[in-house]
Amino acid sequence: MNAPVRSRLQVTLSAPPPPPPGFRPFTVADVPALAALMWDAYRGTPDEADVRDVQGGVREIHLTMAGEYGTFLPDASFVADHDGRPVGGALVTLYRDIPLLAFLFTAPSHAGRGLGQGLVQAVMHALAAQGHDVLTLAVTRRNRRARRLYDRLGFIETA
């Protein structure tokens, strides 16, 4: 199977607004729920092969925390909860000294409710407060839904 073609996007963090309520910092206790959620969110998308199954979600989150994609920034990574259960997650690393949104995913059952946007706003706000001035990410070119979200948030393609 061919690897998906990805674009690198970047946004400047000049005084991002605070996120709406309902987003909290990531904790290690979130890993099992977020792994299942990651698989549920990626299944049927152009990025499905990146995760493959629930255990793949566990693997990707552990690799992220272990520094595979840069130094993990737990204080800039967030979870969206609904009725006491995670329904979205954003995991951030410091890759080559630049913050990277390594993973962003929301439960399909909660799609279209602004959770992805809120999670990215929480990340942007936290990073700006820590003195960072940009946030980067890589997005699969065929993932139109994600690209629309990032466009709305002011990301521009850099590569």
Secondary structure as GFF3:
##gff-version 3
##sequence-region A 1 159
A	DSSP	beta_strand	6	12	.	.	.	ID=ss1
A	DSSP	beta_strand	23	25	.	.	.	ID=ss2
A	DSSP	three_ten_helix	28	30	.	.	.	ID=ss3
A	DSSP	alpha_helix	31	42	.	.	.	ID=ss4
A	DSSP	alpha_helix	48	51	.	.	.	ID=ss5
A	DSSP	alpha_helix	54	66	.	.	.	ID=ss6
A	DSSP	beta_strand	71	72	.	.	.	ID=ss7
A	DSSP	three_ten_helix	74	76	.	.	.	ID=ss8
A	DSSP	beta_strand	78	82	.	.	.	ID=ss9
A	DSSP	beta_strand	85	95	.	.	.	ID=ss10
A	DSSP	beta_strand	98	106	.	.	.	ID=ss11
A	DSSP	three_ten_helix	108	110	.	.	.	ID=ss12
A	DSSP	alpha_helix	115	129	.	.	.	ID=ss13
A	DSSP	beta_strand	134	140	.	.	.	ID=ss14
A	DSSP	alpha_helix	144	152	.	.	.	ID=ss15
A	DSSP	beta_strand	156	157	.	.	.	ID=ss16
###
